């Protein structure tokens, strides 16, 4: 029996683990694929207090080192359900169940897809969701980035150092992402802005060869020759597996209060997977702290 089972090993989940482990608890953290989560795709993190600049990978590695040295138990597995059973919880995975006194869900979000013609067949054949991971494959080649948030802006800047040209395709003429990043993008001679434009189709015989974009103002289309398309159009939560035990909002985010408590006593939610106004690295780690402290309170009250 674990004291706390944490589902998801991004910054929120790993921060929760630090607090729970330092309180002397037996902690299991279950991650389906990538310790560190989304932050590992960030080339430079420059808005986390105490670090002028650190790569997302290094930040995640440091967190993993920290919880490993504190004695966390790790499991790479896909969680399929959480069930409340006589005051404790059963976390079901694709290959076995785990029992815990409290559960913290920190599953983050996954990549939204463009859902355009040619996308499905070119996944892994020129379409990528991570510039840091895949950018190197496109050295000295032309690529497109789609989106107007901070991820799309950061990806464009990162790729402009590697690729010969970056087309940044955004459906509006204003960027949603940080002003500093959009200013830098606008100044970069290797980035061509394709604003007020949407992607109609991603083309190529076996791998990506071009992208067809449509200008929303005059409805004209243009085919741009590129070897890679980086989709950066936001994220969506993936919490359906918990819907039987906790309440989700219409968009699928976990409803939770100021203490990260969900609609089920003993289950807490931390980070991007929960309802909140701002989804940042700092707010994710803050949630991890709050959820862990609330879970510790919950365990203490029940054992008195
Ligand atoms: P985001 O802020 O949600 O931006 C998504 C972008 O994709 C928006 O520009 C949106 O257009 C566009 N979009 C959405 N659906 C689309 C579709 N179907 N077709 C075409 N375009 C579509 O996502 P994000 O950029 O991944 O950022 C997520 C969070 O992480 C944000 O809070 C961001 O601040 C944070 N972040 C921070 C940093 C950093 O360095 N500080 C880096 C990366 C991310 P509209 O603008 O028209 O809605």
Boltz pocket constraint, residues with backbone or C-beta under 6 A from the ligand:
constraints:
  - pocket:
      binder: B
      contacts: [[A, 42], [A, 44], [A, 45], [A, 46], [A, 47], [A, 112], [A, 113], [A, 114], [A, 146], [A, 147], [A, 148], [A, 149], [A, 150], [A, 151], [A, 152], [A, 154], [A, 171], [A, 172], [A, 174], [A, 175], [A, 176], [A, 177], [A, 178], [A, 198], [A, 232], [A, 233], [A, 234], [A, 235], [A, 278], [A, 279], [A, 280]]
      max_distance: 6.0
